[in-house]
Amino acid sequence: MLLGSHLSIAGGMHKALIKARGYGFSTLAIFVRNQVQWRSSPLQPEAVETFRRTRSETGISPIVAHGSYLVNLAGRYAARRKSISAMLEDLRRCGQLGIEYLVTHPGSREDTSRGIVLVAEALGEILAAAESGPTILLETTAGQGNSIGCEFAQLAEILSRAACPQRLGVCLDTCHIFAAGYDIRTPQAWRNTMKLFDDEIGIDRLFAIHLNDSLRPLGSRVDRHAHIGKGEIGLGGFANLLGDDRLENVPMILETPKGKDAHGRDWDVINAAVLRQLEREIAAG
């Protein structure tokens, strides 16, 4: 299992790598700049060098960056142009840092069909302007409001329409797909959901997974993350995922709530321990 967590870059991006090593993680996710601002100061050469050196020392790989929450590639003209510029900046930063993947939410629009076309066109423009860099991963969504990506077929259509499909993939969020109506709680439900994913998108396009239980029930279309085994998915759903050999080399990133439990224990430590115990039980048969 390539396990990691989305970690803070406070005090310098290289600090996230050091934290990941402390947790015993082999991978991690970070923001490469402030996720709620359109503009950010350029990366300083010394910060880039420190990040790359620390990564080499820690052996953390791969690294998954998460794009700005402001980005809406299906938005109206001004917001869409800002979103394209912001993604280009994120790609440039990822390239400087040597980061392999950049996750983005596809976008939101009342007219879903039109929104899908706009997202695909925007991705084509972005990839044409950025000749190299990380693979862009479209994240599955819970279906809140007018968000695009709550159906595998929607992501499949974006991928089929976009230019440079070899530079695009998918990040599956367990809470999001569950809230969108894809059950994973039993072995048969997991097989059914992943068959749909493989048929419509292709398992070879799955490059990252966000591990989150769900506070809300199946099909609620509400995105509320819970700790592993503490929500509506339950431990069985995550055992199904960890037991799928096709996902052995896919980075799995905890996005569960941060902080400490009533006994002062770090929730990242607790959630990681739960997953590692499940992995041991699966290996033991």
N, C-alpha and C positions, 0 to 999 in steps of 0.2 A: 504494500500500500504506500503510495506517494502522498503522505499526509502533511498538511500545513494549515495555516490560518491567515486571515487578512490582518496584518499587523500595522501598527502606527509607525509613521516615519518622523515623529517628533524628535527633534535633536539631530536629524540627519538621516537620510535614507538608509545608510549602511547600518544604522542601529536596528532596523527591522531584521536584517540578516543575523545579527548577533542574538536578538531575541529568539528568532526561529531556531538557531542552534541550541539555545538554552532549553527550549521546549522539546528538543529531540526531533524537530521537523526536518523533512528532506526537501520541502518546497514551501512557497509562501506566496501571498498576494499583497500588493501595496498600491497606493495611489502614487503617481509620479509628480503630482502637484496638488494644490488646493482644489478639491473636487466641487466646491460651490462658488468658484470664481471663474470668470471667463479668461482673465489674463493672469499670468504669473511671471515672476522674474526668471530669466534664463538660468539654466543649470550652470554652475561654476565648474571649471575644469577640475579643480581639486576635489569637489564633491563627486564628480564622475569617477575620478581615479580611485578615491577612497571606497566607493561602492564596488567597483570592479575588483579591487584588491581584496576587500572583505568577502566578497562572494567567492573568490578563488580559495580563500582561507577556510571558509565554512563549508564549501562544497554544495551549497543550496542550489537545486536545479530540478525542474525549470522554475522560472518566476513568471507570475501572472499579474499584470498590471490591470487596474480597473479604471475605466475612463470616467470623465466628469459626469456627475448626476444632472448637470444642466443640458447635456447633449440630447437633442431630439432631431434625428435625421429625417423625420416625417413632418416636421413643423412647418409653420408658415415661413414666408421667404426670409425675413430678417433673422428669425431664430434658427432657421435651417442653415443660413450662411455662417452664422456664428458657430453653430454646431460642427460644421465641416472644418472650419478653421481650428476649433478646439481639438478635434480628433487628429488633425494633421500635427498639431503641437504635441499631443500625447504620443503619436507615432514617432516623431522626431526624438523625443526624450527617451522613449523605449529603445530606439536605435542607439543613442549615445550610451545607454546603460547596459546594453546587451540583453534586454528582456525579450523573452520569446513570444509572449501572448499579451494581447490587449483586449479586455472584455468590455463590451458596450451593450446597453439596452437598445433594442432596435429603434424605438421611438413611439410616438403616440399621435393618433389622428382619428377623428370621428369616422371618416371614410377609410375603412381599413384597406380596401383594395387600392385606393389611391396612395395611401401611406406606404404600402409595400413597394409600389413602384418608385416612390420618392426615396425610400431607404436604399433600394438597390442602386438607383442612379447616383446617390450621394456616395455610397461605398465605392462605386466605379471611379468617381471623380477623385476620391481620397487616395485610392490605390494607384491611380495614374500619376498623381502628384508626388506620391511617396514611392519611389522605385524600389526601395528595400525597407526592411523593418520587420516588426513582429507580425504574426498571424492575428487577424482580427477575429474575435469570437463573439457571436451574437448570443446574448443570454436569454434563456427561456424566461418568460414572465408569468405572473400569476393571473393576469387578465383584469387587473383593476382599471376602472375607467375605460379609456380608449387605447390602452397600451397594446402594442403589436408584439407578437411572439408567444402568446399563450397557447397556440396550436402549433404542433410540429409542422403542419402543412404550410403555415405562414412563413416559418423560417426556411422551409424547403424552397418556397417560391422566391424569397429574397435571394437565396444562394444561387438558384438557377438563373435569375435575371441579372445578377451582378457580374461585372467584368472581373477578371482575375480571380475566379473561384478557388484556385489553388492557394490563395492567400487568405481564405475565409474558413471559419469553422463555427462550432457551437460550444457554448458553456451551459451545461445542464444544472439547474438549481433544484434540489429535491423539494424544498418547500414550495417553490413556484409551480412546478409541474403538478404537485399534489393539489394545491389550491386551484389550479386550472382544470382539474378533473381527471388527471392521470393517476390511477391507483398504483402503489408499489408496496403495499403492506404485506401481501402474501407472496410466496414463490410464483404462483400462477399469475397474479396481478403484475408482478415485476416482469415476467416473461412476456406478457401481453403488451405492456407499455413499451418495453424495449424493442419488441418486434415492430410496433408502430413506428418507433423512432428510426429503426434500421430501414424499414420499408420506405419511409417518407424522406428521411434525411441521409441516413447511412451512418452506421456506427463508426466508420472511419473518419467521419467529420467531427466526432466528439473529442475535444482536446482538453477540457477541464470540467470539473464538477464542483459545485458549491454544496457543502453538506450542512443542511439545516432541517431540523424538525419543524412542524407547523403548529402554531397555536390554534389555527382555524381548521374546520373540517374539510374533507374532500369536496372539491368543486366550489368552495366558498368564494373564490376569486379575490381573496384578501391576502396580502403579503405580510405575514407576521411570523417572524422566525422564533423558534424555540430551541432549547438545548436538546442534544441528541438523546432520544428515548423519553423525553419529557413532554412530547406533543402528540398530535393526532396520528403521525406516521408510526411512531413507536420503534423499538429496537429491531423488530422483525424486518421492517422495511430496509434498515441500514445493513442488516445481515444479508439480505437479498442482494444489495448492491455490492457489498464487499466480497460476496461469494461468486460474483460474475467475473470469470477469468479474463474476459475481453477488456476489462477496465484496469487491469493490473498496473499498467504504465501510464494511466491518466492521472494527472495531479488532482488531488481532492482537497479542497480548501474549506475550512470551517469559517462560516460567517454567523455563528451563533452569538447571542448577546455577550458583551464583555463584562468584566467586573469580577466580583468574588461572591461565593455563596455565604450562607449564614455562619459557616465555620472559618471564613477567611481564606478559602481555597480558590485559586484562580480558575475561572470557568473554562479557559482554553485547556488547562491541564486536565480538568475533569472530563471534558468532552473528548479529548484525545485519548485518555485512559479507557473510556467506554468503547471507543472504536477499536483500540488495540486489543482489548479483551475479546470483542466480537471476532476480530481477525484470528486470534489464538484459538477460539472455540471452533471456528470454521476449519482451521488447519487440523485440529484434533479429530474432526469428524463428529 
